[in-house]
Amino acid sequence: MNKPKNPHKLINIAAAFCACVLLTYCFCVFMPVNGEQKIYRDVIRLHVLPNSDSEEDQALKLEARDYILGDIAALTENCKDSSEAAEILRAHLSGIENKAKDFIRQKGYDYNVRAVLSEEPYPERTYEDSNGETFVFPSGKYQSLRLVIGEGGGNNWWCVLFPPLCLSGSKIEDGLAVAGYSSEQINILKKDKDKKYVIRFKILEILAGLGK
């Protein structure tokens, strides 16, 4: 005669099955499938790091930024995608370094300057354009042009270099559209976007970390 099945075991099996179904549903709903990857892949940030947090070094950071920003932005403003922009920036790294060095020496400092193009982690960042519309770039790893002044140990400054959003007065939505972003992808970045994208971006960050 067969023994009756353990009811607690059956309950545990049912609970595990339900959990798997729920987890699968969540991944289907929140997985980054509607263009969120493009936010990370097709953005190049500009990052200016000063020597220190001293008042003088912070002022020098902003002056150097203002001096070099127009030239750097001009290099990438007509690029059709981030790959082309990155290729142009790599070809001009030494020129960017030398121009920044010359300016800093003119200001009376002997700091070294390094221009580096590499991936770099960023926190979430909110930008407001000339029309008052707000966009949120999620935290994560982005390709980044770093301009490191001296020790690079102070409070730093950054912006979105490509699409070209660094210069004041630019309309962010237009810049994203020119860079090939779809209407859906642009809406993802708008501040009033659906909260589910916060989870979707977090999952994307976790998956990127697993691929290391």
N, C-alpha and C positions, 0 to 999 in steps of 0.2 A: 504494500500500500504506500502511495506517494505521500511524502510529508508536505503539509501546507507551506506555501511560500511565505518568507518573512515579509510582513507588511511594511516594516521600516525600510527594508532594502528597496522595495518597490517604490516607496515614497522618495527615497534618495535618488533613484534612477530617474524618476519623473522630474524631480527638481533639477537634476543635472541637465536633462534634455531641454527643459524650459529655459534654463540659463544659457545654453548653447544657442537656442533659437533667438533669444533676446539679444545676445552678443552679436550674432550674425546680422540681425536687423539693424542694430546700432551702427555697425561698420558699413552696411549698405547705405544708410542714411547720411552718415557723417564722413565717410571716406572722401578724400580729396579727388573728385573725379570731374568737377566742372570748371577746371582751369586754375585752381589755386596754385598748382605747381609753377605756373608761369609767373606768379607773383615773386617767387624766389629765384627762378631760373633766369628771368629776363629783366632783372633789376640790377643796376650797378650803383653802389653807394659811394659817396665821397666822404672821407673821414680825415679830419685835420686834428693831429695830436700835438699839443704844446709841450715844451720842455718840463714845465711844472705848473703848480697852481698859484705861483706868485702873481701879484698884480701886473708886473711888467711882462711876464711870459704869457699871461692870458691876453693882454692887450696886443702883444706881438702876434699871437695866434690869429686874432681877428683881422689884423692888418695884412698878414700874409695871405689869409683866406681871400680878402677882398682884392688883393693884388693879383692873385693867380686864378681866381675862380672863373673870370670871364674867358681866359685863354683855354682852361680845361673844358669848360662847357662848350666852347666853340668847336673843339675837336670832335665832339660826339653828337652835336645837335642835328646833323643830317643823316645819322646812321639809321639803317632800316631795322636793326635788331641789336641785341646786347652782344652777340658774338662779334659783329663788325665793330661795335664800340670798344670792346675789350681789346681787339687786335690793334686798333689805332692807339689806344692808351698805352699798350705795351711798347709800341714803336716810339712813343714819345716820353717814356718814363725818365730818361736821362735829361731831356730838355726841361721837363717839369721840375726835376730836382735842381738843376742849375739855375733856373730862373728864380726859384724860391730861395736858394742859397744866396744869390746875388742881392736879392731884396733884403734878406736878413742881415747880411754884412753891411749893407747901406744904412741899416738901422742901428749899427754899432754892436752887433752880436756875432759871435764866432761859432754858433751852433751848427752841427752837421744836420743835413736834411736827407731823408730817404723817401723815395716814392715807390710804393709796393702795391702790386695788384694781386689780390688773393681772396679766398673766402674768409669771412669774418662773422662772428655772431653779433646780432643786434637785438636790443629790446624792442618792444612795440613802440611805434612812433606815430604821432598824429600830425598831419600837415593841413594847413588851411590855405586855400588859394585866394587869388585876387577877388573872386566873386563871393568869398565867405563860405564856400563849400568845404567840408571837412572830410579828409580821407585818412584811413588808418592802415599803415603797413605793419603786418604782424611780426612778432619776434621770430627769430630764426637766423639761419646762415645765408648771407648774401655775398655775391661777388663785390669786392670793395677796393677802391683806390685809396690807399692810406698815404697821407703826407705827414711823416713823422719828424717833428722838430726837436733836435737835441735828444733828451732822454724819453720824450713822448710820455711823460708821467703825469700830466695834468688833466684837468677837466676838458674834455674834447668836444668837437663840433662835427656834425654830419648832416648830409642832405642826400636826396636822390639825384644822382648825376645822370643816369639813364633809366627810364625816360627823362628828358631834360626838365627837372623840376627845381633845380637849385636856385635859379635866378628869381628874384622877387617880381611879382606882376604876372607870372605865368599862370595859366589856367590848367589845373592838374588834369582834368578830364580830357582836354584837348591833347596834352602831352602824352597821356596813356593811349589815346586813340591813334595818334601818329606812330607810336611804337608798336602798333598791331594788337592792342588789347581789345577784346570784344566788349560789347555793352554789358554782358553778364559778368565778365571779369572786372570791369570798372565798378559795377555795382557791389561786388564783393568787398571792395576797398572803402566804400562809402561808410561813414560813421554809423549810419542808421541801418547797416546791413543786419540780416537775420543773425541772432545769437548762435545759431548752429554752426556758423563758420568759425567761431572761436574754437569750438571742439574740433572741427575739421582741420584747422591749422595746427592744433596741438597734436593730433594724430599724425599729421604730415611731419612735424618736427621729430616725433618719436620714431617714425619709420626711417627718417633720414639718419638718425642716430644709430639705428640698428645696422645700417648699411656701411658703417665705418669699419 
